[in-house]
């Protein structure tokens, strides 16, 4: 039987701006500086499941175990709300 579930863990997140500080902080790979040819997908972040594309404007989430992953801005805004 199909059941509904809600996320209960709180995450930390910040919007990716492509800046050097965030690239360094999250170990993001810039394909341009690696000499790779890219077609629209310039950045990748290493997640528990492997490399993941992250674009400027996406959110970088940090989970309860310190893991990181990217979330598209529109999905992030539909899924999460800021904790005061």
Backbone torsions as a table, in degrees:
resi	resn	phi	psi	omega
1	UNK	NA	135.8	179.2
2	UNK	-74.9	129.0	179.0
3	UNK	-123.1	159.9	177.5
4	UNK	-99.7	143.0	179.8
5	UNK	-131.5	148.9	178.2
6	UNK	-120.3	142.6	175.2
7	UNK	-72.0	136.2	-178.8
8	UNK	-115.8	-13.5	-179.4
9	UNK	-80.4	143.1	174.7
10	UNK	-92.1	137.0	178.4
11	UNK	-116.3	164.2	169.2
12	UNK	-107.0	143.7	-178.7
13	UNK	-151.7	149.8	171.4
14	UNK	-142.8	149.3	-177.1
15	UNK	-78.8	130.1	-177.1
16	UNK	-75.1	126.8	-179.2
17	UNK	-111.5	1.1	179.7
18	UNK	80.0	4.2	-177.6
19	UNK	-75.8	156.8	-177.2
20	UNK	-58.0	-39.8	-178.0
21	UNK	-61.3	-45.0	179.5
22	UNK	-70.0	-38.6	178.6
23	UNK	-58.4	-44.7	-179.6
24	UNK	-70.4	-46.0	-176.8
25	UNK	-57.2	-41.6	-175.5
26	UNK	-102.7	4.4	179.8
27	UNK	64.6	33.8	-178.2
28	UNK	-74.2	136.5	178.2
29	UNK	-92.5	128.0	176.3
30	UNK	-100.1	107.6	-176.6
31	UNK	-59.6	-28.4	-179.3
32	UNK	-67.2	-41.5	-179.3
33	UNK	-76.0	-17.8	176.8
34	UNK	-86.8	-1.1	179.6
35	UNK	78.1	13.1	179.8
36	UNK	-85.8	148.5	173.3
37	UNK	-84.2	134.3	179.0
38	UNK	-133.0	154.5	179.2
39	UNK	-124.7	78.7	177.0
40	UNK	90.9	-24.2	-179.5
41	UNK	-109.1	88.4	-172.0
42	UNK	-84.6	-33.5	-170.5
43	UNK	-111.9	145.5	171.8
44	UNK	-135.7	145.8	177.0
45	UNK	-120.7	140.0	-179.7
46	UNK	-83.6	122.9	178.6
47	UNK	-112.8	176.8	177.1
48	UNK	-61.5	-26.8	-178.7
49	UNK	-93.3	-3.1	-178.1
50	UNK	120.5	-173.6	-178.3
51	UNK	-63.3	142.8	-179.4
52	UNK	-135.2	137.9	178.1
53	UNK	-69.0	136.5	173.9
54	UNK	-132.7	131.9	-179.2
55	UNK	-111.3	153.8	173.7
56	UNK	-56.4	131.5	-177.2
57	UNK	100.9	-20.7	174.1
58	UNK	-70.9	164.8	177.0
59	UNK	-102.9	139.4	173.9
60	UNK	-103.1	116.3	-178.0
61	UNK	-98.7	146.1	174.8
62	UNK	-120.3	121.2	-176.6
63	UNK	-85.5	-176.2	-175.4
64	UNK	-66.0	-20.8	178.7
65	UNK	-103.4	13.2	178.7
66	UNK	82.7	5.4	179.4
67	UNK	-76.4	153.9	-179.2
68	UNK	-121.1	150.1	172.6
69	UNK	-157.6	160.6	-178.9
70	UNK	-98.3	144.5	176.4
71	UNK	-133.0	127.1	177.9
72	UNK	-58.8	144.8	-175.3
73	UNK	-54.7	-45.9	-177.6
74	UNK	-65.3	-38.3	178.1
75	UNK	-69.1	-42.8	179.5
76	UNK	-57.5	-47.5	-177.0
77	UNK	-66.4	-27.5	177.8
78	UNK	-81.0	-23.7	-170.7
79	UNK	-101.7	-33.9	-172.8
80	UNK	-120.2	152.1	171.5
81	UNK	-131.7	148.1	-176.6
82	UNK	-67.1	138.5	176.5
83	UNK	-93.5	130.3	179.6
84	UNK	-81.3	NA	NA
